[in-house]
Amino acid sequence: MKDVDYSLNKNLETLLDLCHGLDNIPHGSGIDDRWQIMAMPNMLVMQNAWHLLHDSGYYMDNLLFNVKIPLDRPHDFTVTFISQRLHRNSVRYACEHGVVDCIEQWMEEWLDSVL
């Protein structure tokens, strides 16, 4: 008989139950698309896009990203851009202007509020 880690199941249930609130991010936050959520055996993978604006305030690109949340250590999540639709200049611009930092901060705050 296989041992089941019930804490992982509880974390998955909790996160999935609370994911519906993710679409209530305020307009203008940079994340305006609907979340795609996939439950993996030990991880929750969440996908969305960041609407990147350039310095003049016009839309520059729509950068797809994943947030991978390990169920046993939810605060050890990672944020990565999905490379298939990326433009090299947009990624560089996003990194220089702290987009990953913003996504990480927002995810930390969300996890703190739900766990």
C-alpha positions as CSV (number, residue, x, y, z in Angstrom):
1,M,0.0,0.0,0.0
2,K,1.3,3.4,-1.0
3,D,1.8,6.1,1.7
4,V,-0.2,9.2,1.1
5,D,1.0,12.6,2.2
6,Y,-2.2,14.2,3.4
7,S,-0.6,17.5,4.0
8,L,0.1,17.7,0.2
9,N,-3.5,16.9,-0.5
10,K,-4.7,19.5,2.0
11,N,-2.4,22.2,0.4
12,L,-3.7,21.3,-3.0
13,E,-7.3,21.4,-2.0
14,T,-6.8,24.7,-0.2
15,L,-5.0,26.3,-3.1
16,L,-7.4,25.1,-5.7
17,D,-10.4,26.3,-3.6
18,L,-8.9,29.7,-3.3
19,C,-7.7,30.1,-6.9
20,H,-11.0,31.5,-8.0
21,G,-10.0,34.8,-6.2
22,L,-7.0,35.1,-8.5
23,D,-9.1,36.6,-11.2
24,N,-10.0,39.5,-9.0
25,I,-6.6,41.2,-9.4
26,P,-7.2,45.0,-9.8
27,H,-7.2,46.3,-13.4
28,G,-3.9,47.9,-14.2
29,S,-1.9,45.5,-12.1
30,G,-0.2,44.1,-15.3
31,I,-2.0,40.7,-14.9
32,D,-5.3,41.0,-16.7
33,D,-5.8,37.5,-18.3
34,R,-7.6,34.5,-16.8
35,W,-5.4,32.1,-14.8
36,Q,-4.8,28.6,-16.3
37,I,-4.3,26.2,-13.4
38,M,-2.9,22.7,-13.6
39,A,-2.7,20.3,-10.6
40,M,0.4,18.1,-10.8
41,P,1.3,15.3,-8.4
42,N,3.4,17.5,-6.1
43,M,2.9,20.9,-7.6
44,L,0.4,23.5,-8.7
45,V,1.3,25.2,-12.0
46,M,-0.4,28.5,-12.7
47,Q,-0.1,30.3,-16.0
48,N,-1.0,33.9,-17.0
49,A,0.3,36.8,-18.9
50,W,1.8,40.1,-17.9
51,H,0.9,43.1,-20.1
52,L,4.1,44.9,-20.5
53,L,4.0,48.7,-21.0
54,H,7.0,50.7,-22.2
55,D,8.1,54.0,-20.6
56,S,5.6,56.0,-22.6
57,G,2.7,53.9,-21.2
58,Y,1.8,52.0,-24.4
59,Y,1.4,48.2,-24.5
60,M,4.6,46.6,-25.6
61,D,4.1,42.9,-25.3
62,N,2.1,40.2,-23.6
63,L,4.5,38.0,-21.7
64,L,3.3,34.5,-20.7
65,F,4.6,33.2,-17.4
66,N,4.3,30.2,-15.2
67,V,4.2,30.1,-11.4
68,K,5.2,26.6,-10.1
69,I,4.1,26.1,-6.4
70,P,5.5,23.0,-4.7
71,L,2.7,21.6,-2.4
72,D,5.1,20.7,0.4
73,R,6.8,24.2,0.4
74,P,4.3,26.7,-1.2
75,H,6.5,29.7,-0.5
76,D,9.3,28.2,-2.5
77,F,7.5,28.9,-5.8
78,T,9.2,29.9,-9.0
79,V,8.2,32.4,-11.7
80,T,9.4,31.7,-15.2
81,F,8.6,33.3,-18.6
82,I,7.3,30.8,-21.3
83,S,9.8,31.1,-24.1
84,Q,7.6,30.3,-27.1
85,R,6.0,33.7,-27.5
86,L,8.8,35.9,-26.1
87,H,10.6,38.6,-27.8
88,R,14.1,39.0,-26.5
89,N,13.8,42.8,-26.0
90,S,10.6,42.4,-24.1
91,V,12.1,39.9,-21.7
92,R,15.2,42.1,-21.2
93,Y,12.9,45.1,-20.6
94,A,10.7,43.1,-18.2
95,C,13.7,42.0,-16.2
96,E,15.2,45.5,-16.1
97,H,11.9,46.9,-14.8
98,G,11.2,44.4,-12.1
99,V,8.3,42.4,-13.6
100,V,9.4,39.1,-12.0
101,D,9.8,41.0,-8.7
102,C,6.2,42.3,-8.9
103,I,4.8,38.9,-9.8
104,E,6.8,37.3,-6.9
105,Q,5.6,39.9,-4.4
106,W,2.0,39.5,-5.5
107,M,2.2,35.7,-5.2
108,E,3.8,35.9,-1.8
109,E,1.0,38.2,-0.6
110,W,-1.6,35.9,-2.1
111,L,-0.1,32.8,-0.5
112,D,0.2,34.6,2.9
113,S,-3.5,35.4,2.7
114,V,-4.7,31.9,1.8
115,L,-2.5,29.6,3.7
